[in-house]
Amino acid sequence: MGDETTPSCLEGIDHPTGREGLNVVRAILLSGALAALCSLLGTRFLIRYFVRHGFGQPIRHDGPTTHHVKRGTPTMGGLAILLSATAAYLAATILTGRSPSASAWLLMLLFLGCGVVGFLDDFIKVYTQNNQGLSSRAKMAGQTLVALAFGILATQFFADGRGVRPASQYISTTHDWWIKLPLVVVLLVIWFIVAATSNGANLTDGADGLLAGASALIFGAYAIVNIWQNNQLCDSARPTVVESQCYQVRDPLDLAVFSAAIAAACVGFLWWNAKPARIIMGDVGSLAIGGALAGLAIMSRTELLMAAVGGLFVLETLSVLLQMITFKLTRRLTGTGRRIFRITPIHHHFEHLGWAEVTVVIRFWIVAGIFVSLGLGIFYASWLT
């Protein structure tokens, strides 16, 4: 009976694909290990270099008074995350006998492109020793240029053998919805997602280790999402894939390798960025992290799910928006502006209430973990139903 069932169990399985899957698992582990090691050692090098050249961080005057002691701490540490994650991904991919996919190159475009905008902002702050870097218009112009370049390339080019492009013209939660949007609308949506996530990550980067720790959880979750999508890929040779549950994604395993590299690079950086921080991430890191998250959400067809997985970024952004709206509205109605929070983003509010910075960071990591668990739960429940 065993002899009769064996052929049916193997039917439809492509053995080279199995070997390719093993190579990708190796690539994921190798990229994570290389990224963590490079980030750990590279950040130490950056600390020495920036201290020697006086690249210190100016501090906002209206922030928590406990942050004033951070004035002069080396900044632009996010360079270690960018360079380590990118180099680790490329090295792991090449060493396992593969080539970077179109989706990976596009993710790199967002990751490094938003990082360049952040680097210019950080460099101006350090050079002028003023907390005001690029103007808001200049920063938005840079983000817009990167987002539109990504949007056009991802939606109009690089179709694979199945005709699947890196990004689609549909809005998605875990699968594409049924309404195809005009290209102009799609580009506006992509621009909004890139701007919202990069600025949300930037707002979260205000306490030692907060963004690095939360990002490690979020990108780790996206590595899991992309691996699962590959296992249930449409037009797969696997007999267990159900057509109504499959995922129409271009290069999920390559995205998983890059996600693992970014998550591990954040962990390596966290060694030096945890309180008391020896180096600050800066906009070069926070904008790049937000841009990469946007790219993963768009190319894995999980734009709306990202609001749950990256719920901490949403929470931080909403606190700023609510503060601004409430203040302007009450000033118009009563002549005196009122605030909901003592200061925003919201993690600073709790510091003003007397919470120790490390307490705020650990509890916000817990909040980020809850959001990540919620997002993964929604993703799996959607597959089940």
N, C-alpha and C positions, 0 to 999 in steps of 0.2 A: 504493500500500500504506500510505503514511503517512496518507492521508485516511481509510482504513478503520480504522486503529488509534487515531486521535485521539479519536473519540467514546467508545470503550471505556475509554480512559485517564481520561477526565473523568467517566465515569459514576459517579453517587453522591456526587460532590463538591459540597458546598454552598458556593457562592462567598461569601455573607455570613459563613459560618464562617471562611473563609480570611482575609477582611478583619479579622474579630474576632481571629484568631490573630496577625495582624500588629500589631494594637493592643496585644495582650498582650505581645508581644516588646518593643514600645516601652515599655510600662509596666514591664517587668522592668528594662530598661536605665535608664529614667528614675528608678525607685525606688532602684536601686542608686547612681546618681550623686547624687541628692538626699540619700540617707541618709548617704553618705560625707562629702559636703560639710557637711551640717548637724551631723554628729557631730564632724567635725574642728574646725569653728568653735565649736560649742556647748560642747565640752569645754574649749576655751580660756577661754570665758566663765565656765564653772563653776569652773575653777581660780582665777580672779581673785576670783570671788564668795566661794568657800569660804575662801580665804586671808584675805580681808578680814574675814570673820565668824568665823574660828577654828574651822572645821569640820574638825578634824584627826582622824586615825585612831589609836585606841589599839592597841597591839601586844601579842600574847600573850607572857607572860613565859617560857614553856617552849619557844618557837619558836627557830629558828636565830638566833644572836647577830648575824649580819649583817643581820637584819631590824630590829634595834632602832633603827637610824638612820632608819627610815621613820616613827617616831612623829611625829605631827603632820602628815603628808602629807594633803592634802585627800582626803576620801572621798566616797562616794555619787556617784561619776562615772558609774555605770550609768544615772543619769537621762538622760544624753546619748544613750545607746543606745536607751532606751525611747522618748523623745520624738522622736528623729530617725527611727528606723525606722517608728514609727506615723505621723508626719506625712508622711514620704516615701511610704509606701504609699498613704495617702489622697490625697495630691496627685497621684501618678502615675496612680492609678486614675481620678480625676475628670478630669484633663487629657487622658486618652486616651478620654474619652467613655463610661466604664463606671461601674458602681456597685459598692460593696463587697458581696461575697457573704456569705451566712450563715456559711460556714466561716471567712471572714476575721474577721468580728465575734467569732466564738467563739475564734479564735486570739488576738485582741486581748484578750478576757476573761482568758485564761490569762496572757498576756504582762504585761498591766498589773496583773491581780489579784495574781499572785505578786510583782510588783514592789512593790506597796503593802505587802505583808507584809515584804519586805526593807527597804523604806524606814523602816518603823516600827522595825525592829531596828537599823538604822544610826543613826537619829536618837537612840534611847535611848543607844547607845554614845557618840555624840558629846556628847550633853547631859550625861551622867554622867561622861564621860572614863574609861569602864571598858569592857573588852573583852566584858563580859557584857551583851547587849542583851535582846531578848525571851526569856522562858523557853522551853525546848524545847516545853513543852505549848502555850503561846500561839502559837508559830510553827507548830506542827503543826495547831492549830485553824484558823488562817488559811488554811493550804494546803488543809486538808480542805474548808473552806467553798467556796473557789474551785474545787477539783476536782469537788465534788459538783454545784455549780451548772452547771459546764461539762458534766459527764456527763449530767445530766438533759436539758439543752437539746439537746445534740448527738445523743443517741440517740432522743429522743422527739419532736422537732420539726424543722421546716425541711426537710421532704422536697421534692425537686425534681420536675420533671415525670415522671421515671422512677421516682419513689418512693424515691430514694436519699437517706438522711439523712447529715449530716456524719460521724457515727460509727455503727458497727454494733455488734451484740451478739455478734460473733464475735471470737475471737482471730486475729490475722493475722501472717504473716511477710512475704510480698509480696502474697498474696491471702488472703481469708477462709478459715478452716478450715470444716469441715462442721457442727460442733456449735454450735447457738445457745445462748447462756448466758442464765440468768434475769437480769432487770434488776438485782437486788440484787448478784449476782456481778459483773456488768459494771461497776457503780458502784464496787465494791471494787477491781477491776482498774484502773480509771481513776484512782482515788485513789492506788493504789500506784505507778502509773507517774508521775503528777505529783509525788508526794512523793519518789520515788527519783531522778528526773532533776533536780529543782530542788535537792535536797540534794547530789546528785553534782556538779552544776555549782558549787555553793557550796564544796564541799571542794576542787575543782580551782583555785579562785580564791585561791591562796596565794603566787604568785610574779609578779613584774612581767611583764605581757603574756601569761601562760600561758593564761588562760581566753579572753581576747579573740582571740588568734591561733587557738586550737583551735576556738573557736565559729565563726569565719569559715569554716574548712574544713568544719565539720559542716553549717552552714546552707547553704553553697554546694552541698554534696552533695544536700541535700533540695530545693533549687531544681531541680537536674538530675532527681531522681526524679519530682517533680511535673510537670515539662515532659514527661518520657517517658510518664507515666501519661496525660496529656492526649492525647498522640499515639496512644495505644492504648486510648482510653476506650470502654467498652461502649456499645452503641447509637450508635456514631459513624457518620457518613456516609462515612468514609474506607474505600475498598475493601480496603485492606491490613490492616485490623484483623481478627484471628482471634478468634472467640468464646472459645476455651479460654485465650487469652492476655490478654484484655482486662482492664481494671481498673474496678471498680465504686466510683468515688470521686466525691464531690459536686462540688468546685470546685478541681481540681488546679492550674489556671493561676493562680487567685487566691492559692493557697497558695505557688506559686512566686514570685509578685511580693513577697509578704510575706517569704518566706525570703531572697530577694535583698536586701531592705531591711535585715533584721537582720544578714546577713553583712557588708554594706557598712558599716553603722553600727559594727560591731565593728572593722573595719579603720580607720575614721576615729578611733575611740577609741584604738586601738593606737598611733597616732602619739604620743600623750601618755602612754600607759600602759606603753610599752616601757621597759626599764631604762635609766637610773634613772627610775622612774615619777614624773611630776609630779602624778598623781592616781590614786587607787585606786578600783576598780569598786564595791566594797561589795556587801552582800547585795541591795540594790535591783537591781543588774545581774545578779548570779549567779542569784538565784532566778527572775528574769524569764526569763533565757535558758533555764534548765532547764524552766520551765513551757511556754515556746514550743516547745521541742524535743518535749516530751510531746504537745502539741497536734498538731504536725505528724505525729508517729508514729501517733497515734490516728486522725486524719482521713485520712491517706494509706494506712491499713490496713497499716502496717509496724511494729507494736509490737515484735515480736521482732527484726526486722532492725535496729531502733534500737540494740540491744545491741552490734551490730557497728559501725555508723556512729559511734555515740557511745561507742566502746569505752574511750576515755580516762577518761570519767566513771565507767564501770564499774570500771576498774582502780583509780582513786583511792578509790572507795567500798569495794571489796573489801579494800584495804589497811587501812582503818580497822576494818572488821568483823573481819578476821583478827587484828588487833592486840588488839582488845577480847576476843575469844573466847579467844585463846591466853593472855592475861594472867589472865583470870578462872579459866580451867580449871587452869592450872599453880599458881595461888595456892590453889585448893581442894585440889589433889592433893598439893602439896609444901609449902604454907605460904608460898612465895615466888613472886610473880608474875614470869613471864618474858615478854619481848617479842621478836617476830620482827624488827621494824624499830626503829631508834633512835628514830624519831618518825614519826607519820603526820599527814596524808596522805603518800603515798609520795614525792612530789617533795621534801618536807622531809628525808626519809631520806637522799637523795643529797646534799643540801646539807650535812648533818651528816658525810657521808663526805669532804667537802672539795671537792665540785664547785662551781664558780662558779654563781651563780644564773642568769646568762645562758646558761651551758652546759646547765643543767637544762631551762630553758625551750625552747631550740632543739631539744634531743633529744626532749623531750616533744611538741613540735609535730610532729616526724618520726613519733613513735609515733601521734599523732592522725591524721596523714596516712595511715599504714599501715592503721589501723582504717577510715578513710573509704574508702580504696581497696578494702579487703576487703568492706565493706558494699555498695558500688556493684557490685563483681564478683558478689557473691551475687545482688543484685537483677537484674542483666542475665542471669546464668546461669539464674536461675529463669524468666525470660521465654523464653529459648532452649529450655528443656527442657519 
